[in-house]
Amino acid sequence: MSSENGTGDGGAAGAPPEQLALIRETVRKAKEPRAKPRTWRGAELAGRLPVARVLVDKGALHLDRYFDYAVPAELDADAQPGVRVRVRFGAGRHRVREGRREGGGLIDGYLIERRAESDYAGPLAALAQVVSPEPVLGEELLGLTRAVADRYAGSLADVLQLAVPPRRARAEDRPSPAPLPPPSAPDAGSWARYERGAAFVRALAAGGSPRAVWNALPGPEWSEELARAVAAALASGRGALVVVPDGRAAARVDAALTALLGEGRHALLTADAGPEKRYRQWLAVRRGSVRAVVGTRAAMFAPVRDLGLVALWDDGDDSHSEQHAPQPHAREVLLLRAAQDKCGFLLGGWSCTVEAAQLVESGWAGSLVAAREQVRRAAPLVRTVGDAELARDEAARAARLPSLAWQAAREGLRHGPVLVQVPRRGYVPRMACAQCREPARCRHCAGPLQGQDAGALGCGWCGREEPAWHCPECGSFRLRAQIVGARRTAEELGRAFPSVPVRTSGREHVLDTVPGTPALVVSTPGAEPVAEGGYAAALLLDGWAMLGRPDLRAGEDALRRWTAAAALVRPQPEGGTVVVVAEPTLRPVQALVRWDPVGHALRELSERAELGFPPVSRMAAVSGPAEAVSDFLRTVELPREAEVLGPVPLPVTPAGRPRRSGAPPPGEYWTRALIRVPPGTGAALAFALKSAQAARLARGTAEPIWIRIDPPDIG
């Protein structure tokens, strides 16, 4: 205490008696400091099953195995299979005291099983601590995570980090509610619109395990239909799991389930809930208090008991592909769960991926589609604007939208909101010659030129301004925006329709719903809000930008994004119109006009089968520094049928830009090799890659190698 408080000696000796009594009382009530976990020296071992087999939380492939530890008698009751433990890891043989190995750093892990004897001949270190007696890793979850690790050439510890949420002590201390009895079987409802929809619901309610690929009709009924499928599985006394791309979709299914079944029958597992609430809900699922789960990507590992149905909505969405090692895809994880638990499987969406079409073509799953008459009644009218129309359209050359799009927007605003989909965010990301459409590039570094808010033209790589650009191909001095972003589009539409409100939905601010009153809603793909009563019209701009991406899935992904936006528009009998600015002769555009995503996926599948591309074949991408990739390819023992494509150089990641999954660090030069194997040898390929990577890590090789099984973007 300072002298200003009347204690010149600086201690507590001069404090008043009342203050000293208060200090003593505070010390008495204070908790004793917790000692750090330590190993036991000479501690008594458990009398029964004194050996614990532990998976340490080390993601390195060469440590992807179990390690044996001794179980002290003090931890015998809590050290049960599935609990979290802490162990000493890294002690050598020379650090032995009284027959037990000691030393090493403390590390987390999971107790896999208890055994009477160990296969290890040397002394065993003891378990340092049982973090919690709550068993979080059951046999089914362990089997699933091991299967996922093997399929994606990853480590079990990495998969468990995705499957088991971090511990929250307060959530574990709270008991979960008692499980509710199974509900009554629901009626088919809007499933009757599909040719075999009602039979699918009845089979689930009767305890069957039907497997189907569902091409949903346009409109908002998809969430209610998913809820009825979940209710049918619950009515049979089994559990259900639904995985959706984002929190907005999860909220819609959550609301539909609550309206159909009431509170307390399902759990919502999304990142928006917060760590503690999410862990509490996850524990309720593991304990059997809740039998149904709706969630985003991480919910694919939810420990639902006695699964009767696993369902996935919109499997082509990028959000279903995990970005952390070993980067599993939710579709493949749910396929593993359906095979492991012998339960029902439902893969749904407004569009159809090639993988979904392959499930139907192989006979593994049936097809849930509506008759063509039903599709025509539910889908909007789709009109196209191609290059020929744009060349003759003075409005398209002078302004943002072609005349047909302007007319559709003006007519739609008389009856309700109009959706405008723009395939890029920002102001004006890229510029091109207005005459020949040659991309405008910087004279210093050949980087792309882009317009800025102040109207200046600058390089997107080096940042230099370009005040006097001219086209090196045709000599023109005029520029046009290759792809105009959402913000610039909103500005232009606001000037064209001054009395109409303009709303934007994109990365920075995503709208969930908009009212049914007249308004222009400018959105990037995937961020389209739902309009009350549906949109009166939709404009899908710059279709060539999505179709022209150098990616195997460019056409499939463009059709999926267009279909998702068009599905929010009112049906054609109610005046709903969609205008897509893209060449009408292209296959994805024709599929949108006919509303036939299944036919498009089947044709894509046929072509990939001829060329040997996924999903007909299994493929792996190996990327890293050129010497490291070459050395890896020389040492790996690939299956005899494997075909190596490349290596080829990867584009350099510019500094300051977000790094894509599998891309090199900024400024580094990497190469990538693709390894392709025929069907049936995917497991052998994954094992060979995992073994070679583990050997490199065991040797202490410093240069990184990035391995991805079935990469979603292979160029």
N, C-alpha and C positions, 0 to 999 in steps of 0.2 A: 504494500500500500504506500502511496506517496505521502510526503510530509504535509501536503495540502489537506489530507484527511485526518491529520492529527497524530500520525505515527511516524515519528522521526527516525526510528530504527529500521524502518522498511519491512518489518515482519508483522506477524499476527499477534505477538506477545502483548502489544499494547492495546489490543482491541477491547472494546467493552465486553463484559460477561455475556450479555445477551447475544452479541455477534458470535462469540466463541461457541456458545451453545448451538447456534444455528449452523455453524460450520461442522460441528461434531455430528449433528443430526443428518446433515447432507451426506457426510462421508459414510455414516452408518447405512443409509438407504442406497448408496451407489452400488452398482453391480461389480462383482469381482472381475478383473480383467481376464479375458479368455486366453488360455494358452494356445500356442500354435500346435497343430497336430504333429505328433512325433511317433516314431516306431517304438515298440516295446522291447526292452532288453531283458531277456529271461522271462517274458510273460508266458503264462500258461496258454497252450493252444486249445482250440475247441475240441471237445471230446469226440464229436461225430462230424465227419466230412470237414477235416481241418484245412483243406486246400480250396482256395477261391480262384476261379479262372476269370481274369479281368481283361476287358478291352480298354486300353488306355486311349485317351483323347489326343492321339497323334495322327494327323492326316497323311503322313508320309507313307507311300506304298510299301516300302520295305519293312514297315512296322505294322502292316495290316494283318495281325494275328493276335491270338490270345496269350496272356502272360499269367503264370501261376504265382499266387501269393499265399502266405500262411494266414490263417484266421485266428486271432487271439480270442480267448474265452470271453473277454469283456465285450467283444463285438459279435458274439455268436448269434444272439437273438435277432439283431438288426441286419446282419450281413446275409441277406436273402437274395436269390436271383432277381435281377431287374433293378436293383437299387443303385443309386449313385454313390461312388466311393472316391477316396483320395488315396493315392499310393505313392511310394518313393520309386522314382524311375531313373535309371541311368547309373546305378551302383555297379561297380565291378566285382569280380570274384575275390579280390584281395580285401574287400571291406566286409569282413565276416566277424561277428562277435557272438560267442556262445552258440555257434551252430546256425546263426541266422545272418543273412546279408542285410547290411544297413547302409544308409547314405543315399545320395541321389536327390533330385529335386522333386517337390510335391507336384502331382499332376492329377487331374480329374480322370474318371473312368467309369465304366459300368461293370457290375458284377454279373457275369454271364451264367455261371453255374458253380455249385459246390461239389467237390470231389473228395474221395477218400485218400487218393494218392496222386502224386504229380509225375508227369513224364520227364520232368527236369531232374537230373541227378544231383545237382548242386544244392547249396542252402538257399532257402526262400526268404525274401523280405516279407514283413508282415503288413497287413492292411493298416494304413495310417488312420483312416477315419471313414465311418459311414456318414456321408453327408446328410442323408435323409432316409428313413426307413420306408418311404413311399416307393413301391416298385413301379417304375415308369417304362421299363423295357420288357414287354412280354415276349413270349415265343413267336407269336404271329408277326409282331412288328420286327423282331430280330430277323426272322426269315425273309420278310419283305425287303428290309434294308440291305441284307446280304445279297439278295437277288438283284437289286438295283445297282449295288456296287459292282457286281460281276458283269452286269450288262454294259455298264458305262466305263469299264476299266478304271474304276475309282476305288477309294478306300472306304471301309465300313464306317470309320470314325467321321469322315466327311459327310456321309449320308445321314448318320445319326444327328449331326448338327442341324440338318434340315428337318429331320423327323421329330425330334424331341425338343420342345421349347425350353428356354432357360428356366431354372428353378426360381420360384417365388415362395418364400417360407410362409407368408401370411395366407397365400392361396391354399397351400397344403394343410394348414391348420384348420381351415373351414371345412366342415363336412358337406358333402354333395347331397342334393335332395334325393328322396326315394324315387325309384323309377315308376313311371306311370304305366297302367295296363295298356295293351295294344289297342289302337283305335279301331273303329269299324271300317270295313272295306269301302273305299270311295266309289262313286259312279264314274263312268268314263268321261263325262263332261265334254270338253272340246277335243278330247282324243278321238271322239267319234268322227271328226273331220278327216281322219287318215284311214286308209283302207284296212290296216290291221292294228290301229291304235287301241281300240277297245279290247281286243284280244290280248294285247301286250299288258294292259293294266290288270285284266283278270288273271293272267298267268302269274304276275307278281303277287297278287293278293292270295292266290291259291298255294303259294310256297314254291313256285317254279323259278327258274333262272333263265329267262329269255335274254337274248343278246340282239341288239338292234342298232342300226345307224339311222338317225331321225333327221329328215330334211324338213325343218319347221316352216310353216306357212308364215307369210308376213303378218305383222301385227304384234300387240303386246301380250298375247295369250300364252307365249312360251313359258313364262315363269309359273303360271298357274298349272300348266301341263306337267312341268317338272315336279311341282308340289304334289300333284295327284299320283305321280309315279312313286314318290317317296312315301306318301300315305299308304299306297298299296303294299309296299314292302314292309312298312311298320305293322300293317294289319295282319300280316302273316307271322308276326312275332320275331321278325328279323330287323337288322339295322340297315341304314342307307347313308350314302355319302355322295354329295354333289359338289363339284369343283367348277367354278366360273372364273372368267378372266380378271375381273376387277371388283372393287367394293361396291360400285353402283349396281352391277348385276347381282351381287350377293344380297344387297339390300332388297331388291325386287323379289328374289326367291324367298328371302326371309319373311317379307310381308305376306307373300302368297301362302306360305306354310302356316304362319300365324293365323291368317284368316280361315284357313281350312281346318286346322287341328287345334288351334289355341296355343297358349303359352306353355312352356316347359317340356315340349316334346322334341325339340331340336336345339342345337348349338350353332352359333354363328362364329366362325373362326376367320377373322380378318385382322390385318395389322392396325386398323383404325381403332380397335377395341383397347389397345394398350397392353403392355406385357403382363401385368398381374391379372386383369380380367380375362385375357386370352388364355393364360395358363390355368386359371380356375375353370374355365369352360372345357379346356382340354382334359383336365383331371376328371371332370364330370363324365366325359365321354369314356375315358379309360376305366373308370370305376363302374361303368354300366348304368349310370343314372340317366343318361341321355343316349338314345339309340340312333339319332339322325344328326348329320353334320352338313352344314352349308358353308363353304369358304372359298378362298382364293388358293393360289398355287400350293402354299405350304400345307393346306388341309388334305392334300393327296395322301399323306401319311397318317391321317387321323386314326387312332386305335379304336375304331368302331367294332363293337362286339357282334359276332354272328352276322356278318354282312349278308344282306340279301340283294343289294343293288349298289352299283357304282355308276355315277353319271357325270359326264363332262359336257359343258356347253362351249361351243365355238373353239374347237381344238386347233384351228389355224391361227389364233391370236398369239402374238409374240410373248404375251405375259405368261403363257403356260410353260415356257422353257426357262428353267432355273438358271440363273447367272452364276451361281456359286458351284464349285466343283462337287461332284463330277458332271453337273449340268443335266440332270434328268428332265425329261418332258413329262408333263402330267398325264398325257394320253398313254404313254408307255407304262407308267407306274400303275395306272388304273387297269390296264390290260393284264399286268402281272398280278394285281390283286384279284381280278375276276377269275384268272386261272388258279391262283392259290386257294381262294376261298370258295370256288365253284359257285359264284353268285351271278346275278343278272348284271347286264352291261348296257348302258345307253349313251351313245355318242350323238349329240344333237347340235344343230346350228342352222342358220338361214342359208348358208352356203354349204359346200361339201369339199373336203380336202382329198387329195389323192390317197392318203393313208386310210381315210374312211371308206373310200371306194374300194380299196384293196380288201378291207375286211369283209365287204359284201361279196366281191367277186370270188374270194377264196371260200365262201360258204361259212366262215366263222360266225358271221352276224347276218341277220335279216335286214330288210330295208323297210323303213317306215316312211312312206310318202303319201301324198294326197293325190287324188285323181286330177287330171288336167282341168276339168270344169271347175273344181274347187280352187285350184291355183289361179285361174283366170278371174274368179270372183274376189279373191283376196289380194292379188298383186296390183300395183299401180300401172298406168300406161307409161312405157319407156320409149323415149324418142332420142335420136342421136344427131350429133352435128360433127361431120367429118371434115377432112382437109379440103375437099372440093367446095363444101358450103362455106367454110371459112375464107377461102380464096375469093369467093364472089361477094362476101358480106363486108360492106364498107364499115358497119358498126363494129365488127370483130377486129378489123385492122386498127381502128381509131380508139377503141375502148376495150374494157375488160371482158365483156360478155358478147357472144354472138346474138343476132336478132331473135332467134328462136328462144334462147334462154331469157332474154329480156321480156318477151311476150309471156312466157310461162310464169315468170316471177310476178309480172304485173297482174295477170289473171289470178294467180294463186293468192296474192295479197288481198283480193276482194273477199276471200272466204276463210282465211286463216294464216298461220305462220308459214314461211318458206325457208327451207333448209338449203344452205350453200356449203358444199364440201370443198375444201381447198387442201391439196396434198402436201403443203409445206407450212411451217410456222414462220412467223416473223414478218418483216416488211417486204423486201424484194430480194430473196436469197441469191438469185442468179440472173445474169443478163446475157442477151444474145443479139446478134445482128438482126435488125428488123426486116431486112430483105432476104437474106439466105439462111437465117437462123443458125449461123455458125456461133458456137459459144464464145463469149468475150473473155479473153485471158490477159493477164498481166504481162507486160513486155519484159519485166525483170525476172520473174520467177515462174511464169506460165500458170499462176494460180487463177482461180475464177474471180472475175470482177462482179461486184454486187453493188446495188444501190443502197444508200444510207438515208437516214431520216432527213438530213439537211439537203438531200438532192445530189450530193457529191458521189462520184464513182470511185470505189476503192477496191483493193485486192483483199480477198478473203484469207490469204496466207501470209503475205508480208506486210499488209496494211498500207502500202503506198497508194496515193491517189493517182488517178489517171484522168487528167483534164481534157486531153485531146486524143481520144481513142478513135480509130477507124478500123474497119474490117479488113484483115489481110487477104481475104478470099475475093470479095467483090468490091472493096473500096468504099462501101457505104459508111456514112457517119451516124446513122440512126440506130438506136438501140431499142430493144423491147425486153420486157421481163419474161424470162423463160418460164418461171413459176412464180406467181405473185402470192405472197403470204396472206394469212388470214387477216392481219391488221390492215394491210393495204387494201384488200378486197372490201373489208368493212367500211373503210373510208370512201371508196368509190361508190359503193352501193348507197351509202348514206347521202352522198351528193345527188345520186340519181333518184332516190325516193326520200326527199327531205321530210316528209310528214310521217314516215314509218320508223319506228324504233329499230335499231340494229344491235343485236347481241352477239358476242363472240364466246366461243368455248374452245379451249385449247390446253396446252400444257400448263401454263401458269394458272389458269382459272377454268375449271371444267364445270359446266352446268349439268345438273341432274335432270331437271324438268323445266319446261317453259309453258306459259299459259297458251290457250288456244286462240288468242286474239291475233290480228295481223301483225307480223313482225318479221324481220330478216334475221336469221340465225346463221352466222358464219362459223364453221367448225372445221377442225382438222379431223382426219380419219380416226375413229375410235373414241372421239370425245363428243359425239352427237348427243344432245339431250333429247329426252322423250317429250313430245308435245301432247298436251291434253287434246284428245280426239284425233291425233295424227296431224302430220303436215299436209298442207294443201298441195305443195309441190316441192321438188328438190332439184337442185342444180349441182351436178358432179363435174367440177372443172378440171382442166389440165389432165385428162385421162391418159394422154400419151406419156406424162411424166412418170406415172406408176407403172405403165406397161413397158416403158423403155429401160427400167432398171436392169443392170447386168446380173440377174439372179435367176436360178432355175424356177423359183416360185413366183416370179413377177406376175404372170398372168393369173395364177390362182389367187394370189394375195390381192391383186386389184379387183377381181371379181368378188372376193369376200368382203372387201371394204365397201364396194358399191352396193352390194346386196344388203349389208347391214344398214346403210343409210336409206336405201329405197324401202326397206321393210318398215320404216317409221312413217311412211307416207300413206295417206288414205287409199283405199282400194279404187280401182278404175271406175266402178259404178258410182262412186261418190265424188268423182272428179279428180282423183289423185294423179299427178303427172310427174315424171322424172325425166330430166334432160341430161344426157351424158355427153360431154365434149370429148369425143374419141372417134377414131376411124371405125365406121360401122361394119366393115368387112372382117375385122379381127375377131378371133374366136371368143375371147372373154366378153366382148361387147355383144356379140350375137347371143351368148348364153344369158346375159342380163336381159336383153330384149325379150327372149322367149321364157325367161325365168326358169332356166334349166341348169342349175349348178351341178346336178348329179351327172347329166350328160357330159358337161365340160370335164368333170373329174375323171370320168371313165375314159374319155379320149386322151387326156393327159397321161393316165395310167398306161394305156396301150402304147403310147409313144415312148414312155420311160422304160417299158419292158423291152422294146426293140433296141434302145440305146444302153440298157443296163444301168439306168440311174435309179436312185432311191425313189420310193420304198421297195422297188422290186429287188434291188441289191442292198447290202449293208455297206456303209461307207464310214471311214474314219478320216479325220483331218489331223495332220501332225505339223505344227508350225513352231518356228523359233529361228534363231540365227542360222545362217546357211550352213556353217560347218557342223553345228550341233545336229541339225536335221539330217545331213548326209551321214554323219557318224551313227545316228540312231537307226537309219534305214539299213546301214551295213550290218548292224549287230542284231536287230530284231529277227526272230525266226517266224516269219509269216506263214500262214497256211499255203499249201501248194497252189490253190486256186486264186490267190490274191493277185491283184493287179495294181501297180503303183503308178499314179498319174502325177507327174512333176518331178522335183519341186519347181515352183514358180515364185517369183518375188511378190510380196504383199505390198499394197499401197502404204506409204509412210504416214503415220498418224501425225497431223500438224500439232504443234504446241498450243496448248490452251483449248483444244477440242476434247470433248468426252471420248474416252476410249471404248470402242465396241468390244464385245466379248470375242476373244481370240485374236484381236488385232495387236500389233506390236506396240510397245511403249512409245511415247512421242519421240521422234527423232531417230529411232532404231530401224535398221533394215532387216526384215525377217523374210523367210521363205515358207512356203506351205506345200506339203505333199498330200495328195488324196489316195487312200488305199481302199480298193473296192473288192468285195468278195460276193459270191453268189449266195442265194438264200440257203439257210441251213448251216452256214459256217461263220455266222456273226459272233457266236460265243467263242469260237477258236480265235478269231481275230482280236476280240477284246482281251482274252487271256494272254495272247502273245504280246500285245502292246503293254499291258499291265506288267508282265514279267520283265520286259526290257526296260521299262521306266523304273521299276523297283531296283533292278541291277545298277542302273546309272546312279540312282540316289544312294545306294549302298556304297558305291565307289567314291562318293563325294563329288560328283560332277557338278560344277557350278553353273554352267550355262542352262537356262531354262528350256524345257520342251513342253509345248501345250498340246494335249491330246483331247480331241472331242469325238465322241461316237455319234454318228448320225447328226452332223451339224445342220441346223435349220437353214443356214445361208452358205451355200457352197459356190455361188457365183454362176 
